[in-house]
Amino acid sequence: MAVVSQLEDGLQMHKTGLSVRLRKVPTPLGGLALGIASLGAVWALVLPGFAEWFKLSSALVASLLVLAIMLKFLSNPDLFREDLAHPVVSSVMPTCAMASMVIAQSLLSVAPVFAKGLWLLAVVAHLLLFIGFTVHRFIDFHLHHMVPSWFVPPVGIIVAAVSSAGMGHEKLVFTLFVFGLCCYFIKLPVMLYRLIFREAIPDAALPTFAIMAAPASLSLAGYLSITNQPNYLLVAVLLPLAIFMTSLVYVAFVRLLRLPFSPGYAAFTFPMVIGATALFKLADILNQQGYQKVCDLINNLAGFELLVATVIVFYVALRYLWFYFSPRHS
């Protein structure tokens, strides 16, 4: 009996130790997972001969990061409630679901049944997190709490459209795209007012400014993922907006990259990747429709954005590794 008791105590201590370690996993890590999975997907577009390798390797890395966050919340439910109530952290929680959608798309060719189930589960998870975020923000709304990551819960669902090829549920995907697009156009003027005329974003939340580059590009990429005959009026609205917002964040990086490292650095990754993704998708459609000169121009710009996105994703990943595994933090 004494031996059994000692074994039980040892197991309990092991569980407690693991739980403590998992508590340290930063919730914004989901943004890095999303950036890595999406980077693999866009390189698969550029180099189709290596498409499977890019998709599967990036999906594997992103899956490990998402799994770490899921285990954190499963072993520490109190942290889930705390994060959901936080005005900034709650807004980036859906990035785990968004990453899972992209991972599912990457796995579709090797495990179609699993991938379709994962994709649908991720869509449902995103919608539930969006509802949780909205309820908490209605209960405790302050305009100065608003930061660019607030675009993630309502507009981030458009990742469902970007990753929808082969998943089915076309009507659901179209509805989610329209919902996300409408949310973007409604929230954008409010966000611009808050950023220009109200208090400056505190340094702790300042990395979220990079997310300003994402919604227009995500909307464009989502739209081009669900149609081969785009309405060029909508493209003419989204394309300049996407390029302008991405350029604005490029300029902001002069300040943002000088900030001390924080988990919020993950916000730098996906906005850069989705900008390149949208441009490559547009160039492909323009090429199919015979607009070769415009296609070449867009392709060159897309190549530049992809280069920047690749550098940023690797830089942020290395900063994460250095910060959490360097001797002073071990």
N, C-alpha and C positions, 0 to 999 in steps of 0.2 A: 504493500500500500504506500509506503514511504517513497519507493522508487517511482510509482505511478504519479504520486503527488509532485515529485521533483521534475518529472517529465512534463507534466501539465504546466508547472510554473515556468519551465524553460520555454515551452511553446508560447505561453502568454507573453513572456518578456520579448521573445522574437517578434511576435505580432505587434507588440507595442513599439519596439524599435523600428520595424518596417513602417508602421503608421506614422511615426515621428518623421522619418525620412521622407515619406510621401507628402507630408504637410508642407515640405519645403519646395515642392514642385510648383513653379509659378503658373498661374492660370493663363497669362498671355502667351505661354509656350504654344498654345493652339494656333496662334497667328503664325509662328515660325513653321509649324507643321503644314499649315495651309500654303505658305509660301514655297516650301520645299516640294510638296506634292504638285502644285501648280507649275513650278519651274520645270519639273520633269515632263509635265504634259505639253508645255509649249516647246521644249526642245524636241519632243516627239513629232511636233508639227514641222519643225525646221529640218530635222534629219530623220525622215521616215524609215530609213534603213536600220536605224538604231532605236526605233520607237518603243519596242517592247522593253529593251534594256532601260531606257530613260524612265518609262512609266513604272516599271516594277521596282527598280532600285529606289526611286524617290518615294514610291508608295510604302516601301518597307520602312524607310527612315521616318516618314511622317506617321506611320502606324504606331511605331514605338513611342513617339512623343504623345500622340493622342491617348494611347494606352496608359501612359504614366499619369496623365491628367485624370482619366477615368478612375484609375485605382486610387488616386488621391481623394477624389470625392466619395468613392464607395467606402473607403476606410475612414473617412472623416466627414460625415454628412454635415456636421456643423459648419465646415468651411464652405460647403456648397451654399448654404443659406446665407452666410456672411457675404460671399462674393456676389450672390444674386441681389443683395440689398445695396451693394456698393455702386455709386453712380458711374464709375469708370470701368471697374473690373467686370461688372455685369454686362457691359456693352460689348466686351470682347469674348465672352463665354461662348457665343455661337460659332466662333472660328473653329472650334473642335468639330462641330457638325458640318461646317463648310469643308473642312479638310477631309472628313469622312466621305463626303459626296465625291470629291476629286479622287480619293483613293479608290472608291467603288468603280469609278469610270476607268481607272487604270487597270483594275482587276477583271474587267468585264470579259476580256478575251480569254482569260485562263480559268475563271471560275464564275460563269455568268449568273447562276442561280444565287450564289452567295453575294455577288456584286449588286444585283438588283435588290436583294433584301436589305443589304447594308445601305444602299442609296436611299431607299424609301424610309428606313429607320432614321437616317441622318436628317432627311427632310422633316420628318415628324419632330425629331429632337430640336431642330432649329426653330420650328414654329412654337414649340412649348417654351423654349428659352426666350423667344421674342415676346410671348405673352407674359412670362414672368418679369422680364425687363420693363415692359410697358406698365404693368400693374404697380410695380415698385416706384417707377418714375412719376406716375399719376399721384400716388400717395404722398410722395415727398419731392415735388418738382421745384427746382430753382434754376433759373436761366444760366447762372454762372457755373452750374454743374455740367452744362452741356459742353461736350467736346466732340471732335470729329468722329471718334469711335462710336458715337450714337447712331451713325449711319449703318453700322454693322448689323444690328438685329433686324431692321425692316428691309434694308436694301441688299444685305448679304444673301438673302434667300435666292437672289438671281443666280447664284452659283448652281442652283438646281437646274437652271436652263443651260448653263455652260457645260455641265456634266451630264446632260440628259440623253445624249445620243445612245440609242439602243436600250434605254431603260423603260420605254413605254410611258404611259400616263401623260400623253401629249396635252390634254385639256388642263390637267393639273399644272403642268409646267408652264403653259401659256398664262394661266391665271396668276401663278406666282411671279412670273416675269412682269406682267402688267402691274401687279400690286407693288413690287419692288420699285419699278420705274416711277410710278405715281408718288410713292413715299419719298423718293429722291427729289423730285421736282417740288414737292410740298416742303420738305425739310431744308433744302438748299438755301433759300433766302433767309430763313430763320437762323441757320447756322452762320451765314455770312454776317448777318446783323450782330449776332453774339460775338463773333471773332473780331469785328471791326469796332463796334461801339461799346462793348462791355469789358469787364476785367480781363486782363491777360490770362492765358492758360498757365496754371502753375507748372514749374519745371518738371515735377513728378509725372504730369500727364502730357507734357509737351510732345513726346514722341508720337502721340496719337494724331498730331497734325498731318503726318504723312498719309493718313487714311483719306485726306481730302482728294488724293489722286485716284482713289479706287472706284467710287460709285459710277462716274460717267463711263470709265473704261469697262467696268463690269456690266453696266447696262448695255453698252455697245456689243461686247463679247456675247452676252446672253442673247441679245436680239439676233445676231448673226449666226448663233448656234441653232436657232429654231426656225430659220427661214433661209431659202436660197434666192428669194426675190424680195430683197429689202426695200422698204419705203425710203428713198434717198432723202426725203425731207427730214425724217427722224435721224438718219445717219448724219445729215448736214448739221443737225443740232448737237448730237452727241460727240461727233468726232472732234470739232474744235474745242469743245468743253473738256474732253478727255485729254487732249494734247496740252491745253492751257493749264489744267490742274496738275498734270504730271510735271510740266515745266516749273510750275510754282513750287512744287515739292523739291525738285532738283535744286532750286535756289535756296529753299529752306534747309536743305541738308548741310549747308555751310554752318548753320547754327546747331541743327539737330545732332550731327555727328560729333559735336564737341561736348555734348551733354555726358555726364558720368553714366557708365553703363547701368541699365535697369532692364527688367524683363520687358518693359514697354518697347525696347528696340525691335521686338518682333513685328511691330506695326510698320516697320520700314519695308518689309519683304513683299507681301502679297500685292500692295498697290503698284509696285514697280512691275511685277510679273504680269498682272492682269492687263496693264497698259500695253505691253508687247503682244500679249495674246489677242487682244481686240484688234490691233493693227494687222497682225498676220492673218486673222480671219477675214478682215476687210479686203486685204490684198488678194487673198485667194478668190473671193467672190468677184472682185474687179477683174481679175485675170480670166475667170470663166466667162465673163460678159464682154470681154474684148477691150477693156479700158487699160491698155498696156502701159502707157506713159504714167498714168496716175498710179497704177499698180506698182510700178518700179519705185516711184517716189515713196509710197506707203511702205513698201518692203524695206527700203533703206532706213527709214525712220524706225520701223519695227526692229530691225537688226541692231540699231543703236540702243533702243530701249531694252532689248533682250540682254545686251552686253552689260548695261548698267544694272539690270535686275539680277543677273547672275553674280556680279561682283557683290552687290548688296546682300543677297541671300547668304553667300559664303562668308562674308564679313560678319554678319549677325550671328550665324551659326558658330563661327570661331570665337566670337566674343562670349557667347553663352558657354561654350566648352571651357574657355579660359576662366571665366568667372566662377563657374560651379565646380570645376575640377582642379583648379590651381591649389597648391599646398595650403595657402592661407584660408581656404574655404573647405578643406577636406575634414 
